[in-house]
């Protein structure tokens, strides 16, 4: 299964910002208490003809704490004369706030004020700064100039909750007199989006339409808050093949074509990599059997109460199976999904030949596909995913099996897969079965031949009544060696198969 991890860049950046004294809770602040403008510049703030005033040097002027910013004398109406610029931000909404005052020096105030602008990012411009747009102006009154003023500047609608970066530019302007402006306790709604390690250029903008914390480029469900990742097995473009012999514990004709189906499992997870749902595509291909066989899978280790609903399975009425309210089989330790309870109720016999699609002389029956969905418990939010991690549902947790001829306890699993709670243990060790539960050996003969196989690359099964080792010439060597010899026994290489005996 593919399990895509979220970016590690942003957590690192946020940790850096906390060390630097910059808020990460949807606002960026400048409280001036570093006392060193170079520190702020290292965090991508900009200063023009503006420095720090300390309470030691200017005890009557500092607005709060030990330091405030202090501009040069305001003798120009140009925005580029005295200013402060934020780092690049993803701007939020609400108000920009800070405190300001004049120092009261000089011959009186004729025109002193503050202009606030936003600067869009333009990669082709100097410093990446596009054309500034003014959106707020404050004029100091000509009286009580040393009174502390609370500035509240609403974020313009056009840049609220931006997904592209901006700087906020606070300019101090004036004519007449030599007053300077002091400011402190700046709060800018938004998220810090500069990269101090790379010339303070903006970080790459992450598009996240559904707001689940996963970038759209990595999100398989970019408009769904509750889903984020697909995890396919065997893969998004590949189906595996399961083939079973239904006469366990006896070998019988051992053609391994009594139930043949293709499968693909998609375990869908949310942004926290918790399972939202399991989606199974089950393609019924062949049944060279007279038995009415069922097919199911157990998710090993996952208790039934982790799943809220089961959809898409094919269950007859009446049926030999009992179900809980969530659609899983009742009285099981782990979650068991009965995919279909009778192969011949899903695909119909063609009227001649043995079984379905195992006799070349009989008409071909088109494959039938079932779409299975298991919805995991979701803490009250539909399909949001519960507390089951993707790591608890690896491919090996899907334990496929058939139930032979409507006899519930006669379940036939792949080699060394554990049976369910409802197996009839009396079958073990009888006929050709050499299971040894204490040693973890299940569903094998004494020479390791299985009753079920799982071929991820796909599998062409034998025709009816042909032993699988007569169709595939290295099958026995593969099985007896527990898979170490001829792991590609099913391939099309010369000397590997007898094509006339394969459907």
HUWO-V158609 format. One record per helix or strand of 3 or more residues. SS is the DSSP state (h for helix, s for strand). FROM is the first residue (numbers start at 1). TO is the last residue. Records with the same first field share a line. If there is no record, write none. Layout:
# HUWO-V158609
SS: FROM-TO + FROM-TO
This chain:
# HUWO-V158609
h: 9-20 + 37-42 + 126-128 + 157-159 + 196-198 + 216-218 + 304-306 + 343-346 + 390-392 + 395-397 + 404-406 + 425-427 + 437-439 + 468-471 + 475-480 + 499-501
s: 27-30 + 46-48 + 50-54 + 67-71 + 82-85 + 89-91 + 95-102 + 111-121 + 129-139 + 149-154 + 166-175 + 181-192 + 240-244 + 259-269 + 274-287 + 294-299 + 307-311 + 335-340 + 368-376 + 398-403 + 411-413 + 452-455
